[in-house]
Amino acid sequence: MATPTAPPSENRLRSRPISAGHLRALEAVARHLNFRAAAEELSLTQSAVSRQVQSLEDEVGVALFLRHTRAVELTSAGAQLLRAVVPSLERIDSAVRLIRRSAGRKSVAITTWASFASMWLIPRLEAFQSEYPDIDIRIDATDNPVDLDTSDVDIALRYTRPGNVPPDAIRLFGEQLTPVASPWLLKSGKPLQRGEDLAHFALIEAGDAHRTQNLEWLTWRRWLDEHGFKTLEPKRWLHFNYAHQIAQAALTGQGVALTRMPLVADSLASGDLVEILPGMRLETPMAYWLIVGPRSGLRPEIQAFCDWLLTQAQLTRLAIGETA
């Protein structure tokens, strides 16, 4: 007996390419779990989005959503297709943005975390802008790693151990931790000349350092243990989430902060902060890295920015006394 075959029209229907518009409708509805919200985002009517999703379901031959009275739910098939659709759409959108940008103004898009942007990068940007006034700069400050393969970001500046960066990452500088305080705190309070004197002051540190393996190096307890003050207890503790908050608290005289040398080198040079125990710096395994996106490295503006950045990094290495 001959094996039954599907009608010719159905075979043609399910083998033709899927419409990109249908895939965008799938992604938007899956993200909002709501046809109306997806329609507003896509600037379409709700019925148009519903028809696109229905057409996509006809194309693949199975239901992609479960329609409830007041809710929408992805099926397992819908979730499977969505996992392929999302990165594909991101790559397409990224490529389009790059093409548009290359056809217009020259620009450099950088991702880094907020404290590094505010304490190290932004204060130096005026020098780059003076030298290259025709290059626009965009800084995306986020604690979440950005995928340079799929995003429209050109450069990532990251803070991590050597084993956590790709082989082509460029090391900018390493890290030392050192206690700092404002000059007026040192004049108005008790003497602060030895490690034991820290017991008379509030100690400022990263609030989440104890919960994160990489950031455990930033704790006062590690610094105190390393220098033989295992039992020392301060007047009080102050904890903040971000390095720029820690530095700000020290600048306003709220206590003694354990800070990252590369981030406070400028404040030390200007005298806004004082390194109170310069012979007791603590090396950490962390370092600061430059990573260039795979599609960005050949653009002249990216090369110019990287050259400038490496010059700035060399100045920072000199300022913190890093010779390696």
C-alpha positions as CSV (number, residue, x, y, z in Angstrom):
1,M,0.0,0.0,0.0
2,A,1.3,3.4,-0.9
3,T,2.3,5.7,2.0
4,P,-0.2,8.7,2.3
5,T,1.2,12.0,1.5
6,A,0.2,15.5,2.5
7,P,-1.7,17.6,-0.1
8,P,0.7,19.4,-2.5
9,S,-0.5,22.8,-1.3
10,E,0.3,22.0,2.3
11,N,3.8,20.8,1.3
12,R,4.4,24.1,-0.5
13,L,3.1,26.1,2.5
14,R,5.3,24.5,5.1
15,S,8.5,24.5,3.1
16,R,8.6,28.1,2.0
17,P,10.7,30.7,4.0
18,I,9.2,32.1,7.2
19,S,8.3,35.8,7.1
20,A,10.5,38.0,9.3
21,G,7.4,40.0,10.3
22,H,5.8,36.8,11.7
23,L,9.0,36.1,13.7
24,R,8.9,39.6,15.2
25,A,5.3,39.2,16.1
26,L,6.2,35.9,17.9
27,E,9.0,37.5,19.8
28,A,6.9,40.5,20.9
29,V,4.0,38.5,22.0
30,A,6.2,36.0,23.9
31,R,8.0,38.9,25.7
32,H,4.8,40.7,26.7
33,L,2.5,37.6,26.9
34,N,-0.1,39.9,25.6
35,F,-1.3,40.6,22.0
36,R,-2.4,44.1,22.7
37,A,0.9,45.2,24.2
38,A,2.8,43.5,21.4
39,A,0.7,45.3,18.8
40,E,1.4,48.7,20.4
41,E,5.1,48.0,20.4
42,L,5.1,47.0,16.7
43,S,2.7,49.8,15.7
44,L,0.2,47.3,14.4
45,T,-3.4,46.5,15.2
46,Q,-4.0,43.7,17.7
47,S,-5.8,41.7,15.0
48,A,-2.9,42.1,12.6
49,V,-0.5,40.7,15.2
50,S,-2.9,37.9,15.9
51,R,-3.1,37.0,12.2
52,Q,0.7,37.0,11.9
53,V,1.1,34.6,14.8
54,Q,-1.7,32.4,13.4
55,S,0.0,32.4,10.0
56,L,3.3,31.4,11.6
57,E,1.5,28.6,13.4
58,D,0.1,27.5,10.1
59,E,3.6,27.6,8.6
60,V,5.2,25.4,11.3
61,G,2.2,23.2,11.7
62,V,1.7,23.4,15.5
63,A,0.4,25.8,18.0
64,L,2.9,28.3,19.4
65,F,0.7,29.9,22.1
66,L,-2.1,28.8,24.4
67,R,-4.8,31.4,24.3
68,H,-6.5,31.8,27.6
69,T,-9.3,34.2,28.4
70,R,-7.0,36.8,30.0
71,A,-3.6,35.4,29.3
72,V,-1.3,34.0,26.7
73,E,1.1,31.2,27.3
74,L,4.0,29.8,25.1
75,T,3.8,26.2,24.2
76,S,6.9,24.0,24.3
77,A,7.1,24.4,20.5
78,G,6.8,28.2,20.8
79,A,9.6,28.3,23.4
80,Q,11.8,26.2,21.1
81,L,11.3,28.5,18.1
82,L,11.7,31.6,20.3
83,R,15.2,30.4,21.4
84,A,16.3,30.5,17.8
85,V,14.4,33.6,16.9
86,V,15.7,36.0,19.6
87,P,19.4,35.8,18.8
88,S,18.7,35.9,15.1
89,L,16.7,39.1,15.3
90,E,19.3,40.6,17.6
91,R,22.0,39.9,15.0
92,I,19.9,41.4,12.2
93,D,19.1,44.5,14.2
94,S,22.7,44.9,15.2
95,A,23.9,44.6,11.6
96,V,21.4,47.2,10.4
97,R,22.5,49.6,13.2
98,L,26.1,49.2,12.2
99,I,25.3,49.8,8.5
100,R,23.3,52.9,9.3
101,R,26.1,54.2,11.6
102,S,28.8,53.6,9.1
103,A,26.8,55.4,6.5
104,G,26.4,58.5,8.7
105,R,28.4,59.9,11.6
106,K,31.4,58.1,13.1
107,S,30.8,56.8,16.5
108,V,32.2,54.5,19.2
109,A,29.9,52.6,21.5
110,I,31.4,51.4,24.8
111,T,30.0,49.1,27.5
112,T,31.4,49.1,31.0
113,W,30.2,49.2,34.6
114,A,28.9,52.4,36.2
115,S,31.7,53.0,38.7
116,F,34.5,52.6,36.1
117,A,32.6,54.9,33.7
118,S,32.2,57.7,36.3
119,M,35.5,57.4,38.1
120,W,37.9,56.6,35.3
121,L,36.6,56.8,31.7
122,I,34.3,59.9,31.7
123,P,36.8,62.3,33.4
124,R,39.3,61.5,30.6
125,L,36.9,61.7,27.6
126,E,37.3,65.4,27.1
127,A,40.8,64.9,25.9
128,F,39.7,62.4,23.3
129,Q,36.8,64.6,22.2
130,S,39.2,67.5,21.8
131,E,41.5,65.4,19.5
132,Y,38.6,63.8,17.6
133,P,35.7,66.2,17.6
134,D,34.0,64.3,14.7
135,I,33.6,61.0,16.6
136,D,30.5,60.5,18.7
137,I,30.8,58.5,22.0
138,R,28.1,56.3,23.5
139,I,28.6,54.7,26.9
140,D,26.3,51.9,28.1
141,A,27.0,51.6,31.8
142,T,25.7,48.3,33.1
143,D,26.8,45.6,35.5
144,N,25.5,42.9,33.1
145,P,28.0,41.6,30.5
146,V,27.0,42.6,26.9
147,D,27.5,40.1,24.1
148,L,29.7,41.9,21.5
149,D,28.8,39.3,18.9
150,T,25.1,40.3,18.8
151,S,24.9,43.8,20.2
152,D,25.7,47.1,18.6
153,V,28.4,47.8,21.1
154,D,32.0,48.2,19.8
155,I,34.1,48.0,22.9
156,A,33.8,46.4,26.3
157,L,35.8,47.5,29.3
158,R,35.7,44.8,31.9
159,Y,36.9,44.0,35.4
160,T,37.7,40.4,36.0
161,R,40.4,37.7,36.5
162,P,42.7,36.8,33.5
163,G,41.0,33.5,32.9
164,N,37.6,35.1,32.3
165,V,38.4,37.1,29.2
166,P,38.9,36.1,25.6
167,P,42.4,35.5,24.2
168,D,42.4,38.8,22.3
169,A,41.5,40.9,25.4
170,I,44.1,43.6,26.1
171,R,45.1,44.1,29.8
172,L,44.9,47.8,30.8
173,F,46.2,47.6,34.3
174,G,46.0,45.5,37.4
175,E,44.7,46.4,40.8
176,Q,45.9,47.2,44.3
177,L,43.6,48.0,47.3
178,T,44.6,50.8,49.7
179,P,42.9,52.7,52.6
180,V,42.1,56.3,51.8
181,A,40.4,59.2,53.7
182,S,39.6,62.9,53.2
183,P,42.3,65.4,54.4
184,W,39.8,67.1,56.7
185,L,38.9,63.8,58.4
186,L,42.5,63.2,59.2
187,K,42.8,66.7,60.7
188,S,39.6,66.6,62.7
189,G,39.7,63.1,64.1
190,K,42.1,61.0,66.1
191,P,45.6,60.2,64.7
192,L,45.6,57.7,61.8
193,Q,49.2,56.7,61.3
194,R,49.2,52.9,62.0
195,G,46.9,50.1,61.1
196,E,45.8,49.8,64.8
197,D,44.4,53.4,64.5
198,L,41.6,52.2,62.1
199,A,39.7,51.0,65.2
200,H,38.8,54.7,65.9
201,F,37.1,55.3,62.5
202,A,34.2,54.1,60.5
203,L,35.4,51.7,57.7
204,I,33.7,51.9,54.3
205,E,33.6,48.9,51.9
206,A,31.6,47.2,49.2
207,G,28.3,45.9,50.6
208,D,28.0,42.9,48.2
209,A,31.7,41.9,48.3
210,H,31.1,39.1,50.9
211,R,28.6,37.4,48.6
212,T,30.6,37.4,45.4
213,Q,33.8,35.4,45.0
214,N,35.6,37.8,42.8
215,L,34.7,40.8,45.0
216,E,35.7,39.1,48.2
217,W,39.1,40.7,47.7
218,L,37.5,44.1,48.3
219,T,36.6,43.5,51.9
220,W,38.2,45.2,54.8
221,R,38.3,41.9,56.6
222,R,40.7,40.4,54.1
223,W,42.9,43.5,54.2
224,L,42.9,43.4,58.0
225,D,43.7,39.7,58.1
226,E,46.5,40.1,55.5
227,H,48.2,42.8,57.6
228,G,47.8,41.1,61.0
229,F,44.8,42.9,62.4
230,K,42.5,39.9,62.6
231,T,40.7,41.0,65.8
232,L,40.4,44.7,64.9
233,E,36.8,46.1,65.0
234,P,36.1,49.6,63.7
235,K,34.0,52.3,65.2
236,R,31.2,51.3,62.8
237,W,30.8,49.9,59.3
238,L,29.5,51.6,56.2
239,H,28.6,49.5,53.2
240,F,27.8,50.6,49.6
241,N,27.0,48.8,46.4
242,Y,29.3,50.7,44.0
243,A,32.9,51.9,44.0
244,H,31.9,55.5,43.2
245,Q,29.6,55.5,46.3
246,I,32.5,54.3,48.4
247,A,34.8,57.0,47.1
248,Q,32.1,59.7,47.6
249,A,31.6,58.6,51.2
250,A,35.3,58.9,51.8
251,L,35.5,62.3,50.0
252,T,32.8,63.7,52.3
253,G,34.7,62.5,55.4
254,Q,32.3,59.7,56.5
255,G,35.1,57.2,57.2
256,V,38.1,55.4,55.8
257,A,37.5,53.6,52.6
258,L,39.2,50.6,51.1
259,T,39.5,51.6,47.5
260,R,40.8,50.3,44.2
261,M,44.0,52.3,43.3
262,P,43.2,52.7,39.5
263,L,39.8,54.3,40.4
264,V,41.1,56.8,43.0
265,A,44.5,57.6,41.5
266,D,43.2,60.9,40.2
267,S,41.7,61.9,43.6
268,L,45.0,61.0,45.3
269,A,46.9,63.1,42.8
270,S,44.7,66.1,43.3
271,G,44.8,65.8,47.1
272,D,41.0,65.2,47.5
273,L,41.8,61.9,49.1
274,V,44.9,60.8,51.0
275,E,46.4,57.3,51.0
276,I,46.9,56.9,54.7
277,L,49.0,53.7,54.8
278,P,50.8,53.7,51.4
279,G,53.2,50.9,52.5
280,M,50.2,48.5,53.1
281,R,48.6,48.1,49.7
282,L,47.1,44.8,48.9
283,E,47.4,43.2,45.4
284,T,44.3,41.4,44.0
285,P,44.0,38.9,41.2
286,M,41.7,41.2,39.3
287,A,42.5,43.3,36.3
288,Y,40.9,45.8,33.9
289,W,40.5,44.7,30.2
290,L,39.8,46.1,26.8
291,I,37.8,43.9,24.5
292,V,37.0,45.0,20.9
293,G,33.9,43.6,19.1
294,P,34.5,41.2,16.2
295,R,32.9,43.6,13.6
296,S,34.4,46.8,15.0
297,G,38.2,46.5,15.1
298,L,38.9,47.7,11.5
299,R,37.0,50.9,11.7
300,P,39.3,53.9,12.0
301,E,37.4,55.5,14.8
302,I,37.6,52.3,16.9
303,Q,41.4,52.1,16.2
304,A,41.8,55.8,17.3
305,F,39.8,55.3,20.4
306,C,41.7,52.1,21.4
307,D,45.1,53.8,20.8
308,W,44.0,56.7,23.0
309,L,42.6,54.3,25.7
310,L,45.9,52.4,25.8
311,T,47.8,55.7,26.3
312,Q,45.5,56.6,29.2
313,A,46.0,53.1,30.7
314,Q,49.8,53.6,30.6
315,L,49.4,56.8,32.5
316,T,47.3,55.0,35.1
317,R,49.9,52.3,35.4
318,L,52.5,54.9,36.1
319,A,50.3,56.7,38.7
320,I,49.6,53.5,40.7
321,G,53.2,52.3,40.5
322,E,52.6,49.3,38.3
323,T,55.8,48.3,36.5
324,A,54.8,44.9,35.0
